[in-house]
Amino acid sequence: MITKEEKLKIIKNCSIFANLKEEDYEKIVNLAEEFDYKKGEIIFKENEIADAFYLIVKGKVNILKEGENNQNELLAEKKEG
C-alpha cells in the first residue's frame, strides 16, 4: 500500500492534474483508492458505464478490443505514469 505522500507525488506528476490548487490535490488524494490487479485480470470492458478514473502506478495495462471469434486485438499498452 502506498502512503498519502506517495499518492500526492504521483498525482502531481500526472499531466492531467497540472495546475491544480494545493487543496484540490488534497481532495483527490483523500478520494483515491488503491487496487492491485493480477496479470490477465480484466479491469473493465468496452461499453461499461465509467465509474472510476485509473492511474497506473506500477506495471502495465493492455487495452484490448474483443473481435470476432473472441479474438482480442491489442489497441495499446499503457505503462506507469
ChimeraX attribute file (.defattr): number of C-alpha atoms within 10 A of each C-alpha:
attribute: neighborCount
match mode: 1-to-1
recipient: residues
	/A:1	8
	/A:2	9
	/A:3	9
	/A:4	13
	/A:5	10
	/A:6	12
	/A:7	20
	/A:8	17
	/A:9	13
	/A:10	16
	/A:11	21
	/A:12	16
	/A:13	12
	/A:14	11
	/A:15	9
	/A:16	9
	/A:17	13
	/A:18	11
	/A:19	10
	/A:20	10
	/A:21	9
	/A:22	10
	/A:23	9
	/A:24	12
	/A:25	18
	/A:26	15
	/A:27	10
	/A:28	14
	/A:29	19
	/A:30	12
	/A:31	7
	/A:32	17
	/A:33	12
	/A:34	10
	/A:35	9
	/A:36	9
	/A:37	10
	/A:38	7
	/A:39	9
	/A:40	8
	/A:41	9
	/A:42	12
	/A:43	9
	/A:44	11
	/A:45	12
	/A:46	10
	/A:47	6
	/A:48	7
	/A:49	8
	/A:50	9
	/A:51	5
	/A:52	8
	/A:53	6
	/A:54	10
	/A:55	14
	/A:56	13
	/A:57	16
	/A:58	10
	/A:59	11
	/A:60	13
	/A:61	18
	/A:62	14
	/A:63	16
	/A:64	16
	/A:65	15
	/A:66	12
	/A:67	9
	/A:68	8
	/A:69	6
	/A:70	8
	/A:71	10
	/A:72	12
	/A:73	13
	/A:74	11
	/A:75	9
	/A:76	11
	/A:77	10
	/A:78	12
	/A:79	13
	/A:80	11
	/A:81	14
